[in-house]
Amino acid sequence: MTTAALGFGVDSGRNAISNKQTKKSTEDMSFQSIRNYYEQLVVDHLIDDLAPELDITDDDLLADIACLALNNLPARYIRHEVDMAFFLTPGERERMRERVAGETRKAAERVIADGGQRR
């Protein structure tokens, strides 16, 4: 098989196959439905629990806390909410919520200790 046949756009004296002609765009695929399950858990915990408890109302501060917490949590990508409901036991779901609560609290403490300043 030639490199042109693989779609690399190399012209070996014949018509080159361009990447534009063979490569699918993300709009053509269903990648837009892919998301990190932890994102919603972190946002829900921030809005429902931590922000009221710590009296945080600044959206930028909440976004900084969410980013820091998410960077300390593993990525768990899903397409549909039912994916997690089907594959997680109640115990696993609870451990995820506990981990989210812990990492979100640590992130809030760090961001608040730093004066809420961006770097």
Secondary structure in CASP SS format (residue, H / E / C, confidence):
PFRMAT SS
TARGET T0000
AUTHOR 0000-0000-0000
METHOD secondary structure of the structure
MODEL  1
M C 1.00
T C 1.00
T C 1.00
A C 1.00
A C 1.00
L C 1.00
G C 1.00
F C 1.00
G C 1.00
V C 1.00
D C 1.00
S C 1.00
G C 1.00
R C 1.00
N C 1.00
A C 1.00
I C 1.00
S C 1.00
N H 1.00
K H 1.00
Q H 1.00
T H 1.00
K C 1.00
K C 1.00
S C 1.00
T C 1.00
E C 1.00
D C 1.00
M C 1.00
S C 1.00
F H 1.00
Q H 1.00
S H 1.00
I C 1.00
R E 1.00
N E 1.00
Y H 1.00
Y H 1.00
E H 1.00
Q H 1.00
L H 1.00
V H 1.00
V H 1.00
D H 1.00
H H 1.00
L H 1.00
I H 1.00
D H 1.00
D H 1.00
L H 1.00
A H 1.00
P H 1.00
E H 1.00
L H 1.00
D C 1.00
I C 1.00
T C 1.00
D C 1.00
D H 1.00
D H 1.00
L H 1.00
L H 1.00
A H 1.00
D H 1.00
I H 1.00
A H 1.00
C H 1.00
L H 1.00
A H 1.00
L H 1.00
N H 1.00
N C 1.00
L C 1.00
P C 1.00
A C 1.00
R C 1.00
Y E 1.00
I E 1.00
R C 1.00
H C 1.00
E H 1.00
V H 1.00
D H 1.00
M H 1.00
A H 1.00
F H 1.00
F H 1.00
L C 1.00
T C 1.00
P H 1.00
G H 1.00
E H 1.00
R H 1.00
E H 1.00
R H 1.00
M H 1.00
R H 1.00
E H 1.00
R H 1.00
V H 1.00
A H 1.00
G H 1.00
E H 1.00
T H 1.00
R H 1.00
K H 1.00
A H 1.00
A H 1.00
E H 1.00
R H 1.00
V H 1.00
I H 1.00
A H 1.00
D C 1.00
G C 1.00
G C 1.00
Q C 1.00
R C 1.00
R C 1.00
END
